[in-house]
Amino acid sequence: MALRLVSDFDLRKDVLPWLRSQRAASAAAGARGGGPGVLENNYESLRILNVERNGDIIYTYKDDKGNVFFGLYDCRTRQNEHLYTFEKDLHVVSCSVNSERTLLAASLVHFTKEGRKNELQPGSKCLTLLVEIHPVNNVKVLKAVDSYIWVQFLYPHVESHPLAENHLLLISEEKYIENIHIQVIQEDGNRVVLKDSGHLPRERVAEDFVWAQWDMSEQRLYYIDLKKSRSVLKCIQFSADEKFNLMFEAPLDITLSDSGFKLVNFGCDDLQDQENLSKHLTLCVFTNHTGTLCVCYSPKFDSWEKITYSVFYFHKGHSKTFTAALGSVDSHVTKGLTFLNLDYYVAVYLPGHFFHLLNIQHPELICHSLFLTGNNEVVDMLPHSPLQSLSGSLVLDWCSGKLSRAVLNQSYLLQFLWNTRLDYEKMGALHCVLSWGQDHPFLEAKIIQWISENISACHSFDLIQEFIIASSYWSIYPETSDMDKLLPYSSVLAWNTVHSFKGYWEKLNSNLEYIKYSKPHLLYNNSMVQREWHSLISEEKTGRRRSMVYVRNILDNAMKVISNLEARNLEPRLTPLFREEDNPQRLLMGLMVSELKDHLLRHLQGVEKKKIEQMVLDYISKLLDLICQILETSWRKHHLHPSVLHFSRRASAAEFTVFHIMTRILKATTSLFLPLPPGFHTLHTLLGVHCLPLHNLLHYIDDGVLLLTETAVTRLMKDLDNSEKNEKLKFSIIVRLPPLIGQKICRLWDHPMSSNIISRNHVKRLLLNYKKQPRSSMIDKSPGSVEFLPLNYFIEILTDRESSSQALYALEGHDNVDAKFVEEAALKHTTMLLGL
């Protein structure tokens, strides 16, 4: 199944054995009362009451006499502790313990066999008590009212020393919340008692609310009140300095009844019939460390054919509404809709019907989410018991008494990636795996294997491009959460427009659209690098180049990237990459380092320059490493070796497959103008020569798919013999080379054709700006000269030009090509043309 629950705590395994051992010890000692005396038939009363911010789990059960036992399980030490025992047959509504474990607050009611009847005090239904438990001492009645009360101690973020004052929230069924200030003092050593039990100051935090949720980890209170029939969400932050602040209030486009009352994460709500959850609305707020804030809402079911829910992405300024079909009208739904916080995702599911994974980090692209419906295996294997999502990915199953961490099942998602045929499901699954497996070599290797076997499987997006961009993004993302605004996370540029805005959301969306289009987009792209790189390459081809210091700095940047990459990958590579200078790719690499570093320095405030420089090196190294891994996987899969580049035999089907993969990699990187590992173009071209017929090869070259690097052409000139077929290939390649490289390559090919090309270039340079001068009709004939006056006359002109100082300067460094060489080349060419 896609959702996996990793158990952190289980009542039956972590508490029950301890209780049995305590019972045995108590029985042996003949102890009576106050201790955890238990009979086997009372174990079903064991249940979780609350989970505190520090991980302490408070639970309760009744012994054989009906006494209520309170216990605590410390998730850090894995130890149980007896807190308190009420020697009356009471039902616990709520319970909380302060961080020092010196005070216990509990609200209780009395149920009789005849039904719900309270016998604690006349006219009251619920008692709220404050107990000194270090050691057990006084009991203070906080409230005795005819309405249910829930209790929750505040846990300050600073826990280095005991606090002189504790704070307790009382949440009333009468729709108000109070904050009680409780001062304590130490007596007789470590004994902790209330300082002034007769006077406990209290203040109203909220009132007239219809829904409230507690965030135990961040100590935040979310609640909704109704103003003029409008639902307004408010958030209160409790701080360590004993203050609380209203952080925001915002209207929600949902309908709530002022007669309703719903609490979330204020302990176990067993007062509500769990079997009829589908009759109630579901509403919860999720946040994570990256600054996301989502409100998930599902109204009461009004149809057995479909279910509708909405997600308000506060951090993005818009909302989306989803509708899922439930099947036939006979589909009976008794379970409520479940929302789970999975950090970068929200899981929404209804067992047996559908499972949705919503990407809340980048909700703009709906294809980054995953939607599974119908008879899919994962839908049938979802947890059927109601789960309560606590802070982060922590979930609580009240029914079974298990506290777990909900994680995405990477094995299932990888299998799903292999099997699904739909592009949008491939996209959604790919991003799920990468976001949860951040830079995990095993997962990346599996995805690369899938890509190499399904290179053409996606039609609506470039699979290699999406993988390279997304994986590189997630590898650097943990460094700072601002990366989602500065680095591209997807190659898909088409944004879905949301049209269902009303009122406040319509105005907010209008403001966001204005900001979006009136300010420069912060996501990094290589457009500036592209312009600068083309300029440098053009200068290199023409022999002109700007400041050598500037170019050297760029190449030094590239060297840092390569060194960083080699330090991360110590295993030898099978593919022959990084074995040549490949100046164009090094320039592109170095330019990207420079531009990306400047981009992050401009927009990442408060991050050290050295850290940003390392992040840039890591990011670009990751891009290159992913390309190398795709190549390495394909080479190993098809059992290729650098020796396949020998041209003495025909290319195999495996070599053609690898050539096709390299072509797809090139296409993916070219549109984004990303650097390639030095040597990539050489390897690609040599495979192309090996695999393609000449006319196809030349077509690839002319279209820019294959680049004629100096290394590749040099290899061809040396390794290929001068058969008629190879002569045609060599000549076709030479005439397509830039002049400077072409001249160097021609000197490597000992052939009349190359001599002819060299001679033509030599003559062209000599006669540049040549002005005809009067000459004697007498031509000196040297011994062995040919009796062909036009040629003799022409050679004499060349000889004169060569003798001039200007010509010598111009010809410096041209391997002593002279008029005699031109004469011999001309005669050989003529002989070939005449077939002599």
N, C-alpha and C positions, 0 to 999 in steps of 0.2 A: 504494500500500500504506500501511497505517496507521503502520508503523514505517519510519523513514527513517534511514539511516546517513550522517552527515556526516564525511567523511574528514579526519583530522588528520595521518595519516602512512601512507605506502605504501612498502614496501621497494623495489618495482620502480621507483617514480618518484623517491623521495627519496634512495635509497642507490645503486642500480645505476648511474646515470649517473656518480656520483662515483667509484665503484669502477673503472669503465671509464677515466675520465680519469686516475686514479691508476696504472692498469696501463699506459696509454699513456706517461705521464711516466716510469714506472719502466723501461719497455722502452727508451725513448729515452736514458735515463741509464745503461743497462746495469746497473741495480741488481740485487742478488741477496739474497734472504732478508730477513726483517724487515719488508718492505713488502707491500702488498696486491697481490701478483701473482696474476692470475686468468686462467683460460681460460674461454671461453664455455660449455663443457659442464660447468663447475663452479658455474654460477650457481644451479642448483637446490638447492645446499647452503645457500644464503643463508636464514637464518631468525632470527626474534626470540627473544631469550633472556629479557629482563626489561624491565619499565617501572618506573623509580624514581619516588619521590615528587615530585621536581622536574620531572618530565616527560622526563628523559633516557631514551632507548630504546637498549638494548644488544642488539647483533645479532652473528651469527657466520657464517662461511662457510669453506670449505676451498679452498685454491689448488690449482693443478695438481699440486703435490707432496704434497698431503694435509696441509699445515700448517694449523693452526687459527688463523684471524684473528678478533680481537675488535675491534669498532667501536662507536662511540657516536654517536647522532644527537640533537642539542640542538633540542628543539621550539621553544624560544624564539628562537634565532638561525637556525634552519633550516640548521645546519652539521653536517657529519660530522667525526669525529675517530678516528684510529687509536689504539687503546689498547694492544694487545699481540698478539704472535704466538707460539704454541707450535709449535715445529718438530718436531712428532710427529703422526702420524695418530691423533687422539683424538676421542672423542665427548663433547660437552659436555652435562652433565646440568643444571647451574645456574651462574649467574654474577651478580655484583652489584658495583657500584662505589660508593665512598663519595662524599659530597656534594662534597668538594674535588677529586675525580678524581685522587687520589694513590695510592689502593690499589685493587686488583682482587682479588676472591675468586672462585674457580671450582672446581667439582667436575667431574671428567672420568673417563671409562672408555675402555677400548680394545676395539673390536669387530674380530674377524678375519673373513676370508671364510668360515671354517668355521662361524661362529656367534658367540654372545656369549662371548668368552673374554678375560680380562684378562691383559695381558702387562707391566703396569707394574711390579708388585712381586709376588713370590710370596705367595700367600695373601690378597691384597687385590684387591677388585673396583673400588674407587672411591678416587681421590685427591682430596683437598680442599686447594687451594693458596691462599696469600696472596702477592700480587705487588706489589712497589713499582713504580709506573709513572710517577713524577714526579721524575726520569726513570726509565726502565726499569732496574731494578737487581736486588735480591735476590728470591729465591723461597723462601717458607717453607711447609713441609708442615704443614698443620693436622691432617689425618687421613688415614690409609691403612687403610681398613677393608673388610670384606666385605659392605657394605650401602651403598645409595645415600644421598648427602648432598645437601641443598639449602642454599644460602647466601643471606643477605639482610642488607645493611648497614642499620642504623637511620639515619634522617634526622631530626635534631632540628628542632623548629619554629623555632629561632633559628639563622639562617644568616648573620648579619652579620659573623662573623669566623671564621677557621679554628679547628677544635677540636683540642685537645691529645690528646684520646682519642676513638677511634672504637669503635663497638660493632657486632659482627657476630653474627647469629643463624645457628646450624647446626641444621638440621632433619634428623633421622636417620630412615631407614627402620625403625630399631629402636625407634621411638616415643618419642623424647625430643628436647627442644630445649635447646640451650645458648646462652648469651650470652657472647661472648668480648670482653674489654676489650683494646683495641689502642692503645698510646700511641705517638705519632710525634714526631719532632723535625726541625728544619730544619738542614741542614748545607750549607756552601759556597753560601750565598745562598738559592736557592729549592728546593734539593734536599731532598726529604722521605723519611725512612727510619724504620724501626721503632726505637723507643727500646731495647727489650730483647726481641729476637726469640726469645731462649731461654726467656723467661717471659711467657706471655700468660694472665693470670688468666681463668678462666671459671666460670660458675655455671649450674645447672640452672634453666630457666624452667618447663618442663613435662615430664611423663613419663607413660607408659602411656596415651597418647591414641590415638584411632582416626581422628580427623578434625581438620584444622586449616585455618584460613583467615587470610590476611594482608590487612590494610587498609592499603595503602601511604599513602593520603592522611592518615589520622588516626593512623597508627603504632599500630594495635591488633592484637592476636593473639587470635583466637577458636579455641577447641579444645574437643573433647568427649572426656571419659574415661568409662569405665564403672565405676560403683560398685554392686556387688550387682546386676548386669545392668540397671542403670538408666543411661540416657544423660544426662550432666550437662554442660550448656554453660557454659564459663567464658570470661571476657574479661580480658585483660591489657592495660593501657595503658602504653606506653613514653613517658617524659617527657624533656624537654631536660636535666633535672638528673641524668641518668644513672640514674634510678630507674625501676622498673616496679612497678605495683600491680595486684593482682587486684581488678577493679571489681565483678564479680558472678559468681555461679554459680547456675544454675537448672536443674531437671530438664526434660527434653523427653520428650514422650510419643511416642517413636519407637523403633524396634528397630534396633540396630546390632550387628554382629558384632565380637568382640574380636580376631578374626583379620584384620579388614580394615584398610586404611590408605589414606587419601585426603587429598590436599593441594589447596587452592584458592588461586590467586593467588600462588604461589611460583615464578613463572616458567613457562615452557612445559613442560607435562608430556607430551612426545612418547613417553614410555615406555608410555603407555596406548594401546591400540588404539582409534583414533578411530571406527572403523567399528562398534564393538560397544558404544557408549556406552549403548545401551538396556539392556544387561545390568547396569549399575551404578546404584547409587542416586545421586541428585543432592541436594546439600545446600549451602546458601549463606546468609550473613548479609548483610542490607542495612540501611544507616542513611542518614540525611540530616541536614541542618543544623537541622531543626525538632525533633529529638529522637526520631525514629521508630527503632524497632529491630524488624526482621522476620527471622524464620528461615523460609526456604522449603525444603521437603523433599518429595522424590518417591522412594518406594521402588523397588526393582527391579521391572521389568515382570513381572507374573504372568499377564497375559491380553492377547490381541490385540484384545479387544473394547472395553476401556475402560482409562483411565489415571487414577490417583488421586494427588493431591498435597495437601499441607497448608501453611498459612501461619500461623505463630505471631506474633501482633501483641503483642510484649512491652510496647510503650508504651501499649497499651489493655487488656492483661490477659486476652486471650482468643485463641482460634485458630479457624480455619475450615478445613474439608476440602472439596475440590472433586473432582468426578468428571466426566470428559469421555469421551464415546463416541468410539471410533476408527473406527467403521464396521463393515464385515463382518469375519468371522473370517479372511478372506484378506488383510486389511491387514497388510503386513509393515513393522514399525518397526525401522529400523536406527539412526536418530538418537536422541540422548538428549533429554530435556525441557530446554528452555532457560529460565532465569530471568534477567531483565535489570532492573537498578535504573534507573528513570526518574524519580528524585527523589520526586515525590508519588505515583508509581505504580510497580507492579512488573508487567512484562510476562512472561507465561508462555505459551509456545507450543511446538507440535510441527508443523513444516512439513507442509502438506497435510492437517492434521487440525483444529487449533483454535488460536485466538489469544485470550488473556484479558488484559485490562488491569485490574488490581486497584488500587483506590483505597486506599492505605495511610495516607493522612492522615485519612480518615474512613471506616474499614472497617465501622463499625456499620451503615451503610445500604448494603446489597448492590446497590441500584439505582444507586449512584454508580460502580459498576464496569461494565466492558463485556465481554461474552462473545460471541465470534464462533466458530462451528463449521461443520463440513460443507464444502460446496463454495463457500463465500464467497470472493470474489476475493482479499481480503486474506490469507486463510489459505494460498492457493496461491502468493502472491508473497513469502512470508517468506524470510529468508536460510536456506539449507540447510546451510551450513558451520557447525560448532560455534563459538559465540561465548562468550567469557569476559567476564563483567561485572566491571570494575575499580571504582575509587572513583567515586562519582557516576554519571553516565550514560555514562562512558567504557567502550567495549567493544573487545575485541581478538579479531581473527580470526587465530589462529595459522597456519591453513593458507595463507591468502593473504598474510599479513604486513601486514595493515592495522589501524591503530588509528583508531577512529572514535568519534563521539559519537552515541548513539542518541537520537533525538527523535521525537516523535509528529508525523505528517504532518498538519498543520492542514488542508490542502486536501482530503485524503481524508476526514478526520473531518467537515468541513463538508458534503461531498458525501454522506457516509453519513447525516448528520443530515437532509438533504433527502429521502433516498430510503427510509429505514427506516420501517416501519409499526408497529413495536412500541414501546409507551410506555417500557419499561425500557431499551431501546436508545437511545431519544431522550434519556432522563435521563442515562445513562452517557456518551454522546457529548457532550452539552452540558457536563457537568462536566469532561470531558477537555479540550475546547477552551478553556474559561474558565481552567482551572488552568495550562495551558501558554501561553496567550496573554495573561496578566494585563494587563488594561487596554490591549489593543491595539485601536486604533480600527477598523482594517480588519476584524478578526474580529468585533467587536461589531456593526459595520454589517451584515455578512453574516448574523449570527444574527438581528438585528432584522428584516432583510428576510425571512428564513425564518419568523419568528414572525408577521409581518404577513400572510403568505400562507397560514399554517397555524394561524390563531388558535384553531381548535376541534379541532385534530388530536389532542390528548392528552385522555384521559378519566380517567386515574387520578391526575393531578396538574395544578395550574394552571401552564401554561407561562410566562405573563408573570411570575407571582409567583416561580417558581423562578429565572428568568433575572435578575430584579432583585436578589433576595437573593444569589444566587451570584456574580454579576458585581461587586456592591458589595463583597462579602466579599473576593474575590480582588484587587480594586483596592487595598485597604488592608492586605492580609495581609503583603506584604513588609516593612512597617514594623516588625513584631515577630511572632515565631512564636507568642506567647501569644494571638494573636487567635482561633485556632481554639477556645479555651476561653471567649472573651468575646463573640464576635459570631456570630450565626446564619449558617450556611453553606448551609442548605437550608430550603425551606418545608415539606418532608416531615417530619412529626413522629413517624411510626410507626417505632419501632426494632425491628430484628430481634433476637430472643432466641436466644442460642446454647445449645444443650442438650447438646452433646457434650463436656462437661468431665469429666475424671477426675482423681482425686487432688489434686495441687497446684493444677491449674487450676480445679478445682471450688471449692477453698477461696479461691483468689485472686478468682475471680468473685464469690463470696459477699461478700468484703470490699469489692469495688468496688461491688457493688449497694447495700451498706449506706451507703457514702460517697455514692453517687449520690442516694439518696432521703432521707438524714438531713441532708444539707447543702443550703443553697440552691443551685439550679442557677446556674452562672455565666454562661450564655449570656444576652445582653441581650435583653429584650423590652420592648414599649411599654405594658405594662399600667398602670404608674404614670403615664405620659404620658396615657393614655386617660382615667383618672379625673380628672386635673387639668384636662385640656382640656374635658371635659364640664362641669366646675364653672365654668370661666371663661366658656364659651359661655352657660351658664344665667344667670350674672350679667349678661352683656351683654344678653341678651334682656329681662331684667326691669329693666334700667336701673341695676342695682347693680354695683359693681366694687370690688375690693379695692385696695390701695395702687397708685397710679399708677406708682411707682418700680419695683415688681415687674413690672408689665405692660410697662413701657418696656424693662426689661432683656430680657424674653422677645422682644419685637419687634426689639430690637437684635441678638439672636442670629440671628433669621431674616434680618435684613438682611445679616449677615456671610456667611451661607450663600449668599444670592442673589448677593452681590458676588463670592464665591469661584467660584460657578458661571459667572458672566458672564466672569470673568477667564480661565477655562479654555476658553470657547467664544466666540471672537470673530466667527464667521460669523453673519450675521443669520438669524433664524428665520422660517420661513414661517408657522408656527402662531401665532395671536395670544395668546400666553401672557405672563405677567409684565407685563401692561399695566394691572393694577388692584391695589388694596391687598389685597383678599381676606383680611381680618383673621383669619377662622377658620383658614385654612391657614398663615398666618404665625405664629399662636399655636402651632399644632401643630408647626411647624418649629422654632420657638424653644424649646419645651418639650423636644423630642427632643434638641436640642443640649445643653441643661442636664442632662438625665437621663443621656444617654450619656457625657458628660464626667465626671459624678460616678461612673458605673459603672467607667469605665476608670481613673480616678484611684484608686479603691479597690483595684483588682486588678492594675494594671500597676505593679509595683515597679521603681524605678530609671529610669523614663522621665520626662523633663522635662515639667512642666505645659504649657509652651508647645507642645511637640511633640504632646502628647495633644490639646490644643485644635485644632491644625491637622489632626490625623488625624480628629477628629470632624467638622470642617467639610468635609474631603475626602470622608468617607464619606457624609454626608447630601447633599452636592452631587452625588455619584455617583448616589445613588438617584434624585434629581430629574432628573439629566441623562439617565439611561436611559429614564425615562418620556417626556421630551421627544424623545429620539431615536426611540422607537417611534412617537410621534405624527408627528414630522417625516417619517419614512420613509413612513408611510401617506398623508400629505397629498401628498407628492411623487409617490408611485406613482400616485395617483388624480387628479393634476393639480388639486388643490383650491387655493383662494385665499380669503383672508378675505372677499372679495366674495360667496362662496356663502351667507353668512349673511343676505343680503337676502331678504325674504320675498315678493318679487313673482312668484316662479315655484315650480313644484313641485320637490321634492327629487329628485336623481338617485340611481341605484343606487350610485354611488361614494360619495356623501355618506352614504347609509345604511350602507355598509360601514365607513366611518370612525367613524360613530356607534356601530356594534357593537363596534369595536376599543376605543373609549373606554370603553364599558360594561364590557368585559372587564378593562381596566386598573383601573377603579374597583373592580371586584369583587376583583381581586388585592390591591390596596393596602388596602382596607377591612378585610379579615380580619386583616391584620397591623398595622393602624392606622398606616400610613405616610403621610407628608405628600404632597400633590400640588402641582405647580407652581401658583402663584397665577394664577387665571383659568381653571383646568381646568374647574371646575364651571359657570362661566358659558358657556364654549364648548360643553360637553356639553349643557347645557340648551337653548341656542339651536339646536344641531343636532337635539335631540329635538323641539323645536317644529316645526322644518322638516321632519322626516322622519316623525313619528308622527301617526296620527289622534288626535282629542281624547280619546277614551275610553282609548286606550293611554297617551297622554301623562299623563293624570291618574293612571292606575294606577302608572306609573313614579314620579310625584311622591309619591303616597301611600305607596309602598313604600320611599321614601328613595333610589331609584336616581338620580333627578334632584333636585338641590338648587336651590331658587329663591333665587339670590343677588340682591342689590339691583341689581347691574349688569345682570344678565340681564333682570330684570323691567322695569327702567327702559327698556332697549332695546326690549322688546316694546311697552310703552305708547306709546313715541314712534314706532316704525316701522310698527306695524300700524294700519290704518284702522279705522273703526267700523262695518264691515259686521256683519251679524247673526252670522256665524260667528266673527268676531274679538271681538265683544262678549261672546259666550258664553265664549270662551277667556280673555279678560281678567278677566271676573268670576270664573271658576273659579280663576284663579291668585290674584287678590286675596284671596279668602276663605280661601286656604290660607297666607297670609303671617302671620308673627308680628305682633302689634298695632303695635309701634313702626315696623316697616318698612312695614306695610300703610298706615298713616296717611300716610307720606311718599309712597308710590306713588300713592295715590288722588289726591293733589293734582296729579299729572302727567297725569291722564286727564280731559280736559274732556268729561264725559258725565254725564247725570242719574243714572246708576247709581252713579258714584263720588261725586257730590254727596250721594246718599242714604246711602252708607256713612259719609262724613265727618260728616253731620248726626247719624246714629245714635250715632257715637262721641262727638260733642260733647254731645249730650243725656245720654248715659250718664255722662259725667264731671260734668256740671252737677248732675244729680240724685243723685249719689252722696251718701249720708247725708242726703238731703233729708227734712225733717219738715214735714208739711202745716200751714199756718198759716191762721187765719180771714181771709177776704178780703171786700172789698166786692162786692156783686152788680153794681155799675156798672163797666163796662169801657170805658176810654178807647179811642176809635177814632181812629186816625191817618188822615190823608188817604190814600186809595187802599187802605185795608185791606179785606180780604175779609169779606163778611157770613157768617161761619161761626164761631158762638160758641165751640164746643169748641176750634177752632184758635186763635182769638183769646185765649182764656183760657190755653191752654198756652204761647203765645208770651209772654204777660205774665209768667207764672211764670219762664220762662227769662230774660227781661230783668231781672227782680228778682235772680235768682241771679247773673247776670253783673255786676250793679252792686255786689255785695258784694266786699269786699277779698279774702276767702278764695277766691272764684271767680276773681278776676283773677289771683291768684297761681297757682292751679291751671291757668289757661288760658294762661299766659305761653309765648310761642313757638309758638302754634297758628295762625298766619297769619290772625289777625283773623276767624276764623269766629264768627259771632254769631247771635242769635235770628232776625234778618232772613234770613240765609242758610238757616237751618233752615226757616223759613216758605216760602221760595221753593222749596226742595228738596221739601218736603212737597206743595206744590201741583202741581209738575211730576210727581211720582210718582203723585199721584192722577189727574192728567190722563191719564197713560200707562195706568194701570189701567182707566180708564173708556173708553179709546180715543178721546178727544176731540181 
